[in-house]
Amino acid sequence: MEFMVLRRANQSTERGEQPPALEPGVFLRPSTEAVRLTRRDGEWLRSDGPFSPKELVAGFTLVEAASREDVIEQVRWWPLFDSGAVYEIRDPGCVGGCHSIDERGTVLGNLPQRDVALKRYVVFLRSDVEAEADLAPPPEVIDRMNERNEAAVRERVLLAGAGLRGTGSGARVHFANSKTTVVDGPFTEVKELIAGYWMVQAATRDEAIAWAQAYPYPHRGDLTLELREACERIEHQEFTPEMRAAEERLRAELLEAGLRGAFGRNNRGL
């Protein structure tokens, strides 16, 4: 099974610090360079960043796991040097049959072609009540989306894209010091959630904005997009002996806490 893991933003990511746990993955530039596009009554309004960190995603990656419980356990070991991190686990895919796109290609066999001379931009579709309820758009709307996605891959514009299921099947892993806390969805702050994304390549941000505004989105009414530039990964420094020792201590504390919890459940007959 495949899951999307989104690293929620905080002050450190808004300073441009890249969390090592997201490697490989997509890391986004701080929201000082972001744009929000809001469609109201058919008209587009634009607002420039920065935005509140609690509303933002700092990056994301796709993870293969046998189950939801397995991916949660994987993520719990990630942020040992990412204090204060919150990782949101979501099921990719959208109701109604729209097709996801990644480096493996499209359902029709079109392969995304990366042009390193162009910048990569991620277009997030912000969630709403309909998206959180996993309401399926009409079939003709899904067909238009799939056709547009295939065409954009052939035109060497679209590199990846996927819908996200509502957070009722999601979870968040909160990390603080050596402790992790798992909170199950659904999450109530709907306007802070992501319903889907597209990654496009373009020479300028204005070109990416124009593409985003022309897309046939699943709902014809009001919607909000967020456009973020993806950045290349920074090579992280080698772990020093002190960092390795700290990692070992943290892992030991996590393992001890897990064992205590398991023994406690056994003693209670659970």
C-alpha beads as a LAMMPS data file, in Angstrom:
LAMMPS data file: protein, C-alpha beads

270 atoms
269 bonds

1 atom types
1 bond types

-500.0 500.0 xlo xhi
-500.0 500.0 ylo yhi
-500.0 500.0 zlo zhi

Masses

1 110.0

Atoms # bond

1 1 1 0.000 0.000 0.000
2 1 1 1.083 3.565 -0.629
3 1 1 0.652 6.474 1.766
4 1 1 1.464 10.151 1.506
5 1 1 3.293 11.664 4.469
6 1 1 3.134 15.444 4.743
7 1 1 5.491 17.285 7.040
8 1 1 3.507 20.140 8.578
9 1 1 5.354 23.442 8.631
10 1 1 6.698 25.219 11.683
11 1 1 9.082 28.076 12.383
12 1 1 12.178 26.036 11.520
13 1 1 10.914 25.010 8.082
14 1 1 9.778 28.564 7.440
15 1 1 13.423 29.561 8.001
16 1 1 14.353 27.142 5.232
17 1 1 15.659 24.311 7.425
18 1 1 15.094 21.005 5.677
19 1 1 13.953 18.019 7.765
20 1 1 16.240 15.039 7.023
21 1 1 13.389 12.553 7.484
22 1 1 11.819 13.654 4.189
23 1 1 14.706 12.363 2.119
24 1 1 13.802 11.255 -0.498
25 1 1 10.846 13.554 -0.912
26 1 1 9.802 17.030 -1.950
27 1 1 10.813 19.976 0.215
28 1 1 9.198 23.387 -0.332
29 1 1 10.625 26.862 -0.095
30 1 1 9.335 29.007 2.779
31 1 1 5.980 30.689 2.283
32 1 1 7.596 34.112 1.839
33 1 1 7.728 32.995 -1.814
34 1 1 4.270 31.382 -1.848
35 1 1 1.113 32.544 -3.585
36 1 1 -2.506 31.817 -2.696
37 1 1 -5.064 31.892 -5.459
38 1 1 -8.716 32.074 -4.449
39 1 1 -11.532 31.639 -6.938
40 1 1 -14.693 33.429 -5.870
41 1 1 -17.712 33.694 -8.195
42 1 1 -15.502 32.793 -11.146
43 1 1 -12.901 35.487 -10.417
44 1 1 -9.344 34.825 -9.231
45 1 1 -7.885 36.734 -6.297
46 1 1 -4.200 36.550 -5.386
47 1 1 -2.462 36.958 -2.048
48 1 1 1.283 36.691 -1.506
49 1 1 3.026 35.030 1.435
50 1 1 4.214 34.662 4.068
51 1 1 1.396 32.715 5.683
52 1 1 0.888 31.278 9.145
53 1 1 3.034 28.120 9.598
54 1 1 0.097 26.189 11.087
55 1 1 -1.675 26.460 7.721
56 1 1 1.275 25.123 5.719
57 1 1 2.961 21.977 4.539
58 1 1 6.779 22.023 4.454
59 1 1 7.206 18.960 2.268
60 1 1 5.904 15.501 1.478
61 1 1 6.933 12.027 0.425
62 1 1 5.287 8.763 -0.627
63 1 1 5.859 5.722 1.564
64 1 1 5.202 2.050 0.853
65 1 1 3.855 0.150 3.851
66 1 1 1.859 -2.978 4.563
67 1 1 -0.796 -1.115 6.555
68 1 1 -1.697 2.169 8.176
69 1 1 -0.253 0.909 11.458
70 1 1 3.001 0.026 9.701
71 1 1 3.472 3.466 8.153
72 1 1 2.731 5.109 11.520
73 1 1 5.430 2.961 13.113
74 1 1 7.879 3.910 10.353
75 1 1 7.189 7.614 10.776
76 1 1 7.600 7.430 14.567
77 1 1 11.308 6.741 14.021
78 1 1 11.898 9.596 11.588
79 1 1 12.232 12.924 13.381
80 1 1 14.912 12.176 15.983
81 1 1 16.658 15.417 15.016
82 1 1 13.455 17.205 13.990
83 1 1 12.109 18.311 17.351
84 1 1 8.575 19.646 17.261
85 1 1 7.783 17.944 13.959
86 1 1 4.264 16.912 13.018
87 1 1 3.883 14.368 10.219
88 1 1 0.460 13.861 8.665
89 1 1 -0.290 10.483 7.085
90 1 1 -2.883 10.426 4.316
91 1 1 -4.348 7.949 1.850
92 1 1 -3.650 9.066 -1.731
93 1 1 -6.338 8.808 -4.361
94 1 1 -9.562 10.623 -5.060
95 1 1 -13.126 9.394 -5.117
96 1 1 -14.498 9.002 -8.601
97 1 1 -11.511 7.569 -10.448
98 1 1 -9.064 10.407 -11.153
99 1 1 -5.630 8.948 -11.833
100 1 1 -2.484 9.690 -9.867
101 1 1 0.723 10.563 -11.728
102 1 1 4.328 10.034 -10.683
103 1 1 7.671 9.115 -12.222
104 1 1 6.263 5.700 -13.166
105 1 1 4.002 7.385 -15.703
106 1 1 0.285 7.686 -16.395
107 1 1 -2.339 5.019 -17.002
108 1 1 -1.904 5.658 -20.750
109 1 1 1.842 5.177 -20.557
110 1 1 2.970 8.804 -20.800
111 1 1 6.142 9.441 -18.797
112 1 1 6.850 12.790 -17.094
113 1 1 10.025 14.390 -18.459
114 1 1 12.010 16.543 -16.027
115 1 1 13.691 19.615 -17.547
116 1 1 16.369 20.774 -15.097
117 1 1 16.390 24.213 -16.730
118 1 1 12.862 24.805 -15.389
119 1 1 11.698 25.372 -11.820
120 1 1 9.351 22.958 -10.094
121 1 1 6.179 24.290 -8.501
122 1 1 3.663 22.422 -6.367
123 1 1 0.025 23.472 -6.684
124 1 1 -1.921 22.437 -3.588
125 1 1 -5.698 22.263 -3.676
126 1 1 -6.799 23.358 -0.232
127 1 1 -9.509 21.198 1.299
128 1 1 -13.133 22.054 1.981
129 1 1 -16.171 20.322 3.444
130 1 1 -16.908 18.440 0.209
131 1 1 -13.344 17.151 -0.131
132 1 1 -13.233 16.067 3.517
133 1 1 -16.486 14.156 2.997
134 1 1 -14.952 12.296 0.007
135 1 1 -17.825 13.345 -2.246
136 1 1 -17.317 12.104 -5.812
137 1 1 -17.477 14.678 -8.630
138 1 1 -19.604 13.804 -11.686
139 1 1 -17.941 11.299 -14.089
140 1 1 -17.592 13.902 -16.835
141 1 1 -15.587 16.129 -14.471
142 1 1 -13.232 13.259 -13.622
143 1 1 -12.820 12.555 -17.355
144 1 1 -11.833 16.177 -18.007
145 1 1 -9.273 16.064 -15.202
146 1 1 -7.726 12.832 -16.461
147 1 1 -7.579 14.158 -20.029
148 1 1 -5.956 17.389 -18.876
149 1 1 -3.420 15.511 -16.773
150 1 1 -2.439 13.260 -19.683
151 1 1 -2.096 16.248 -22.002
152 1 1 0.014 18.155 -19.470
153 1 1 2.405 15.204 -19.121
154 1 1 2.748 14.964 -22.918
155 1 1 3.415 18.726 -23.010
156 1 1 6.216 18.207 -20.454
157 1 1 4.536 20.457 -17.921
158 1 1 3.099 18.048 -15.349
159 1 1 5.529 15.889 -13.362
160 1 1 3.276 14.410 -10.656
161 1 1 -0.121 14.729 -9.075
162 1 1 -2.583 12.964 -6.820
163 1 1 -5.745 13.490 -4.860
164 1 1 -5.865 12.841 -1.119
165 1 1 -8.679 11.150 0.729
166 1 1 -10.331 12.944 3.626
167 1 1 -8.548 12.874 6.962
168 1 1 -11.048 10.438 8.478
169 1 1 -8.577 7.695 7.506
170 1 1 -5.528 9.815 8.334
171 1 1 -3.283 10.259 11.349
172 1 1 -0.694 12.676 12.705
173 1 1 2.522 11.781 14.465
174 1 1 3.668 14.520 16.861
175 1 1 7.274 14.462 17.997
176 1 1 8.693 16.238 21.049
177 1 1 12.083 15.367 22.485
178 1 1 12.101 11.552 22.722
179 1 1 8.329 11.078 22.804
180 1 1 5.862 10.570 19.986
181 1 1 2.108 10.964 20.093
182 1 1 -0.260 9.634 17.437
183 1 1 -3.545 11.462 16.829
184 1 1 -6.126 9.852 14.566
185 1 1 -8.215 11.858 12.110
186 1 1 -10.490 13.361 11.108
187 1 1 -9.047 16.816 11.721
188 1 1 -11.342 19.765 12.208
189 1 1 -9.233 22.603 10.775
190 1 1 -10.470 21.908 7.223
191 1 1 -9.009 25.070 5.667
192 1 1 -5.526 24.026 6.808
193 1 1 -5.777 20.655 5.033
194 1 1 -4.726 19.579 1.536
195 1 1 -7.124 17.786 -0.826
196 1 1 -4.650 17.144 -3.652
197 1 1 -1.614 18.427 -5.491
198 1 1 0.043 18.802 -8.889
199 1 1 3.746 19.316 -9.499
200 1 1 4.481 21.305 -12.641
201 1 1 7.643 22.696 -14.184
202 1 1 7.752 26.189 -15.613
203 1 1 10.231 28.922 -16.484
204 1 1 8.551 31.432 -14.158
205 1 1 6.095 31.502 -11.282
206 1 1 3.608 33.428 -13.458
207 1 1 3.608 30.555 -15.963
208 1 1 2.834 28.105 -13.167
209 1 1 0.053 30.381 -11.895
210 1 1 -1.495 30.571 -15.374
211 1 1 -1.465 26.772 -15.643
212 1 1 -3.066 26.420 -12.210
213 1 1 -5.838 28.892 -12.993
214 1 1 -6.724 27.119 -16.245
215 1 1 -7.034 23.648 -14.723
216 1 1 -10.515 21.982 -14.720
217 1 1 -10.873 21.454 -10.967
218 1 1 -13.342 18.876 -9.637
219 1 1 -15.696 21.445 -8.096
220 1 1 -16.935 24.431 -10.050
221 1 1 -17.574 26.680 -7.074
222 1 1 -15.196 28.560 -4.814
223 1 1 -11.780 27.068 -4.160
224 1 1 -8.351 27.984 -2.844
225 1 1 -4.992 26.999 -4.286
226 1 1 -1.539 27.419 -2.846
227 1 1 1.455 27.582 -5.160
228 1 1 4.867 26.735 -3.685
229 1 1 8.264 26.389 -5.307
230 1 1 10.062 23.105 -4.685
231 1 1 13.738 23.310 -3.884
232 1 1 16.578 20.895 -4.317
233 1 1 17.741 18.914 -1.334
234 1 1 20.654 20.193 0.731
235 1 1 23.329 17.620 1.454
236 1 1 23.114 16.987 5.183
237 1 1 26.337 16.858 7.147
238 1 1 27.708 13.547 8.364
239 1 1 26.567 12.597 11.840
240 1 1 29.150 13.497 14.458
241 1 1 29.884 11.013 17.293
242 1 1 27.783 13.197 19.594
243 1 1 24.837 13.105 17.167
244 1 1 25.107 9.314 16.809
245 1 1 25.182 8.920 20.606
246 1 1 22.134 11.162 20.941
247 1 1 20.296 9.146 18.286
248 1 1 21.058 5.899 20.086
249 1 1 19.757 7.327 23.370
250 1 1 16.564 8.544 21.735
251 1 1 15.936 5.240 19.991
252 1 1 16.523 3.375 23.267
253 1 1 14.032 5.635 25.050
254 1 1 11.443 5.099 22.307
255 1 1 11.954 1.339 22.434
256 1 1 11.697 1.311 26.241
257 1 1 8.489 3.346 26.103
258 1 1 7.051 0.961 23.530
259 1 1 7.911 -2.076 25.629
260 1 1 6.385 -0.516 28.745
261 1 1 3.199 0.128 26.800
262 1 1 3.102 -3.444 25.490
263 1 1 3.661 -4.929 28.982
264 1 1 0.992 -2.653 30.371
265 1 1 -1.528 -3.828 27.801
266 1 1 -0.665 -7.466 28.517
267 1 1 -1.118 -6.962 32.247
268 1 1 -4.542 -5.463 31.609
269 1 1 -5.455 -8.430 29.425
270 1 1 -5.756 -6.354 26.269

Bonds

1 1 1 2
2 1 2 3
3 1 3 4
4 1 4 5
5 1 5 6
6 1 6 7
7 1 7 8
8 1 8 9
9 1 9 10
10 1 10 11
11 1 11 12
12 1 12 13
13 1 13 14
14 1 14 15
15 1 15 16
16 1 16 17
17 1 17 18
18 1 18 19
19 1 19 20
20 1 20 21
21 1 21 22
22 1 22 23
23 1 23 24
24 1 24 25
25 1 25 26
26 1 26 27
27 1 27 28
28 1 28 29
29 1 29 30
30 1 30 31
31 1 31 32
32 1 32 33
33 1 33 34
34 1 34 35
35 1 35 36
36 1 36 37
37 1 37 38
38 1 38 39
39 1 39 40
40 1 40 41
41 1 41 42
42 1 42 43
43 1 43 44
44 1 44 45
45 1 45 46
46 1 46 47
47 1 47 48
48 1 48 49
49 1 49 50
50 1 50 51
51 1 51 52
52 1 52 53
53 1 53 54
54 1 54 55
55 1 55 56
56 1 56 57
57 1 57 58
58 1 58 59
59 1 59 60
60 1 60 61
61 1 61 62
62 1 62 63
63 1 63 64
64 1 64 65
65 1 65 66
66 1 66 67
67 1 67 68
68 1 68 69
69 1 69 70
70 1 70 71
71 1 71 72
72 1 72 73
73 1 73 74
74 1 74 75
75 1 75 76
76 1 76 77
77 1 77 78
78 1 78 79
79 1 79 80
80 1 80 81
81 1 81 82
82 1 82 83
83 1 83 84
84 1 84 85
85 1 85 86
86 1 86 87
87 1 87 88
88 1 88 89
89 1 89 90
90 1 90 91
91 1 91 92
92 1 92 93
93 1 93 94
94 1 94 95
95 1 95 96
96 1 96 97
97 1 97 98
98 1 98 99
99 1 99 100
100 1 100 101
101 1 101 102
102 1 102 103
103 1 103 104
104 1 104 105
105 1 105 106
106 1 106 107
107 1 107 108
108 1 108 109
109 1 109 110
110 1 110 111
111 1 111 112
112 1 112 113
113 1 113 114
114 1 114 115
115 1 115 116
116 1 116 117
117 1 117 118
118 1 118 119
119 1 119 120
120 1 120 121
121 1 121 122
122 1 122 123
123 1 123 124
124 1 124 125
125 1 125 126
126 1 126 127
127 1 127 128
128 1 128 129
129 1 129 130
130 1 130 131
131 1 131 132
132 1 132 133
133 1 133 134
134 1 134 135
135 1 135 136
136 1 136 137
137 1 137 138
138 1 138 139
139 1 139 140
140 1 140 141
141 1 141 142
142 1 142 143
143 1 143 144
144 1 144 145
145 1 145 146
146 1 146 147
147 1 147 148
148 1 148 149
149 1 149 150
150 1 150 151
151 1 151 152
152 1 152 153
153 1 153 154
154 1 154 155
155 1 155 156
156 1 156 157
157 1 157 158
158 1 158 159
159 1 159 160
160 1 160 161
161 1 161 162
162 1 162 163
163 1 163 164
164 1 164 165
165 1 165 166
166 1 166 167
167 1 167 168
168 1 168 169
169 1 169 170
170 1 170 171
171 1 171 172
172 1 172 173
173 1 173 174
174 1 174 175
175 1 175 176
176 1 176 177
177 1 177 178
178 1 178 179
179 1 179 180
180 1 180 181
181 1 181 182
182 1 182 183
183 1 183 184
184 1 184 185
185 1 185 186
186 1 186 187
187 1 187 188
188 1 188 189
189 1 189 190
190 1 190 191
191 1 191 192
192 1 192 193
193 1 193 194
194 1 194 195
195 1 195 196
196 1 196 197
197 1 197 198
198 1 198 199
199 1 199 200
200 1 200 201
201 1 201 202
202 1 202 203
203 1 203 204
204 1 204 205
205 1 205 206
206 1 206 207
207 1 207 208
208 1 208 209
209 1 209 210
210 1 210 211
211 1 211 212
212 1 212 213
213 1 213 214
214 1 214 215
215 1 215 216
216 1 216 217
217 1 217 218
218 1 218 219
219 1 219 220
220 1 220 221
221 1 221 222
222 1 222 223
223 1 223 224
224 1 224 225
225 1 225 226
226 1 226 227
227 1 227 228
228 1 228 229
229 1 229 230
230 1 230 231
231 1 231 232
232 1 232 233
233 1 233 234
234 1 234 235
235 1 235 236
236 1 236 237
237 1 237 238
238 1 238 239
239 1 239 240
240 1 240 241
241 1 241 242
242 1 242 243
243 1 243 244
244 1 244 245
245 1 245 246
246 1 246 247
247 1 247 248
248 1 248 249
249 1 249 250
250 1 250 251
251 1 251 252
252 1 252 253
253 1 253 254
254 1 254 255
255 1 255 256
256 1 256 257
257 1 257 258
258 1 258 259
259 1 259 260
260 1 260 261
261 1 261 262
262 1 262 263
263 1 263 264
264 1 264 265
265 1 265 266
266 1 266 267
267 1 267 268
268 1 268 269
269 1 269 270
